[in-house]
Amino acid sequence: MTEHQLREQEFQIARYRRLEREVTDPLAASLLHSIVEELEEELRRGHPDWPGPRD
């Protein structure tokens, strides 16, 4: 995974985390949380030394 792809993936994760905090529908929040988990797992597989989310 290139540095650009890493930054793009981190940007997507941050965007979905923000949406997860803003939604009021519990189902939507749950789905967004699942998306974040999947994106983070994908990032870990593609970039094993990724330090984790930057909250």
C-alpha positions, -999 to +999 in steps of 0.1 A: +000+000+000+015+034-010+017+063+013-011+080-007-034+050-003-026+049+034-036+085+038-067+081+018-078+050+038-071+070+071-092+098+057-121+075+050-119+060+084-120+094+100-149+104+079-170+073+088-160+077+125-173+113+124-206+102+108-209+074+134-207+101+162-233+123+144-260+099+135-290+095+158-303+062+143-288+033+162-289+010+131-270+036+111-244+040+139-240+002+140-235+000+103-210+028+102-191+012+131-189-021+111-176-001+081-149+015+102-138-019+116-136-034+082-116-005+068-092-006+098-087-044+093-081-039+056-055-012+065-038-035+090-035-063+064-021-039+037+002-020+060+012-042+090+032-015+108+002+009+108+000+024+143-038+024+145-064+050+145-055+086+152-085+099+172 
